[in-house]
Amino acid sequence: MSADALASEAAAPRHSLARLGRHLHASVLRTCLPVEALRDVLPRGAVAQRELDEAVLAAAVASAAAAGAEAEALNAALDRHHAPALARFARARSGVDLLREWSTAAGSPAMPGAYWALLTHPLADRALRHLAFGDVEMLGHKAPANASLPMLLARRSVSPRRLSGPAPTPEALDLMLQAALAAPDHGRLHPWRVIEFRAEAREALADIFEREKRGRDPMAAANDLRRAREHATRPPCLLAFVVSLRQRKRVPLREQWLAAGAALGNLLNAAHAQGYGAIMLSGDRCFDAEVCADLGLGPHEFLAGFVSIGTITEPAPAVDRPLSQTVWSCWSSPAQGPRSGARPAVWTFTASDKAIG
Ligand SMILES: Cc1cc2nc3c(=O)[nH]c(=O)nc-3n(C[C@H](O)[C@H](O)[C@H](O)COP(=O)(O)O)c2cc1C
């Protein structure tokens, strides 16, 4: 779509409450207006002062569906309550802009305003409304006291193909590292570190990636070599995530690996929480001794992978997460009867799984 077409579409009138699908009325009125505001808007006869909140909400939903003067009054109250969010969303020129605004607000105290602004925005399509509805309905109400939970539950990895600039600001990157340093960490060893590859270092990194690819696959086609180089040059922000194990009697290596993984998780969550897309990718090159040496890794260090971070140009496709029952069980004492469930797994470890470096 041309910029002009986008601009004229953005200038189209916002949707009204009455025009939103009926399934959205209850969701919007419950999420975006306090019940006192609903009471103020509805005529006295519609809800007695002592009526329960649910009855007030039901009356408001009926008014919205009736699309009369009361629906307009509710619409005006929503606009008044959420003027700052409406102003922010009014600057959006594409669905991607809207998604970015929504990702920033989802799970934060700004979510109700963002919900109203997104649903009524002229550029919001069915998919965006559906996404926001899902976030609010499935996550928002269940954890009203914990604004970070919906954000965590909505995290997705975003492929470098779906990322572009701007890269995170130095302040945003610093917050990601602070979040990583806040992860559980036995002995406060922070057995990990990151290496940032700034713009001026990318071609040299691409040379290393290409050399590794040629070494592993001497018949590699030109396209494969180009792709290997792109892994170094494409991400707006690129970090190597290095696991740096320490020799400590009291902190076994497996706990250091877990601490490093927890730090990585926090880093990715903090990127997501600030509205950036991020993904951790490893691949054969992370196991290459020469690559590790070129990046300056020490003998007790592992190149766990590369974290790409940037601005989301296209959201990652929806994904069904496994049910929590898949990872849950409830222990009972063996004395209470025979054990049920799976037999312990038998693992075969390779030398590199066990070795420190
Ligand atoms: C240490 C580590 C290395 C990974 N390496 C790769 C990789 O090389 N290729 C890949 O497709 N996914 C890799 N992943 C998985 C992705 O980062 C991502 O988690 C996965 O695509 C699932 O997406 P989701 O995070 O949105 O659930 C890796 C994950 C971790 C934690």
Ligand as a Chemical Component Dictionary entry (heavy atoms), coordinates in Angstrom:
data_LIG
# 
_chem_comp.id                   LIG 
_chem_comp.type                 NON-POLYMER 
_chem_comp.pdbx_formal_charge   0 
_chem_comp.three_letter_code    LIG 
# 
loop_
_chem_comp_atom.comp_id 
_chem_comp_atom.atom_id 
_chem_comp_atom.alt_atom_id 
_chem_comp_atom.type_symbol 
_chem_comp_atom.charge 
_chem_comp_atom.model_Cartn_x 
_chem_comp_atom.model_Cartn_y 
_chem_comp_atom.model_Cartn_z 
_chem_comp_atom.pdbx_ordinal 
LIG C1  C1  C 0 20.180 -21.702 23.605 1  
LIG C2  C2  C 0 19.173 -21.671 22.487 2  
LIG C3  C3  C 0 19.574 -21.855 21.181 3  
LIG C4  C4  C 0 18.638 -21.853 20.135 4  
LIG N1  N1  N 0 19.055 -22.042 18.851 5  
LIG C5  C5  C 0 18.165 -22.066 17.846 6  
LIG C6  C6  C 0 18.571 -22.259 16.504 7  
LIG O1  O1  O 0 19.755 -22.375 16.205 8  
LIG N2  N2  N 0 17.622 -22.310 15.541 9  
LIG C7  C7  C 0 16.293 -22.166 15.841 10 
LIG O2  O2  O 0 15.473 -22.208 14.944 11 
LIG N3  N3  N 0 15.880 -21.958 17.106 12 
LIG C8  C8  C 0 16.765 -21.895 18.117 13 
LIG N4  N4  N 0 16.358 -21.691 19.392 14 
LIG C9  C9  C 0 14.907 -21.546 19.653 15 
LIG C10 C10 C 0 14.395 -20.131 19.379 16 
LIG O3  O3  O 0 15.199 -19.170 20.040 17 
LIG C11 C11 C 0 12.950 -19.979 19.901 18 
LIG O4  O4  O 0 12.910 -20.167 21.271 19 
LIG C12 C12 C 0 12.033 -20.944 19.209 20 
LIG O5  O5  O 0 11.954 -20.606 17.843 21 
LIG C13 C13 C 0 10.626 -20.949 19.800 22 
LIG O6  O6  O 0 10.029 -19.692 19.692 23 
LIG P1  P1  P 0 9.343  -19.029 20.967 24 
LIG O7  O7  O 0 10.487 -18.569 21.848 25 
LIG O8  O8  O 0 8.507  -17.914 20.446 26 
LIG O9  O9  O 0 8.525  -20.086 21.622 27 
LIG C14 C14 C 0 17.274 -21.648 20.434 28 
LIG C15 C15 C 0 16.885 -21.416 21.751 29 
LIG C16 C16 C 0 17.803 -21.429 22.774 30 
LIG C17 C17 C 0 17.337 -21.178 24.194 31 
# 
loop_
_chem_comp_bond.comp_id 
_chem_comp_bond.atom_id_1 
_chem_comp_bond.atom_id_2 
_chem_comp_bond.value_order 
_chem_comp_bond.pdbx_ordinal 
LIG C1  C2  SING 1  
LIG C2  C3  SING 2  
LIG C2  C16 DOUB 3  
LIG C3  C4  DOUB 4  
LIG C4  N1  SING 5  
LIG C4  C14 SING 6  
LIG N1  C5  DOUB 7  
LIG C5  C6  SING 8  
LIG C5  C8  SING 9  
LIG C6  O1  DOUB 10 
LIG C6  N2  SING 11 
LIG N2  C7  SING 12 
LIG C7  O2  DOUB 13 
LIG C7  N3  SING 14 
LIG N3  C8  DOUB 15 
LIG C8  N4  SING 16 
LIG N4  C9  SING 17 
LIG N4  C14 SING 18 
LIG C9  C10 SING 19 
LIG C10 O3  SING 20 
LIG C10 C11 SING 21 
LIG C11 O4  SING 22 
LIG C11 C12 SING 23 
LIG C12 O5  SING 24 
LIG C12 C13 SING 25 
LIG C13 O6  SING 26 
LIG O6  P1  SING 27 
LIG P1  O7  DOUB 28 
LIG P1  O8  SING 29 
LIG P1  O9  SING 30 
LIG C14 C15 DOUB 31 
LIG C15 C16 SING 32 
LIG C16 C17 SING 33 
# 
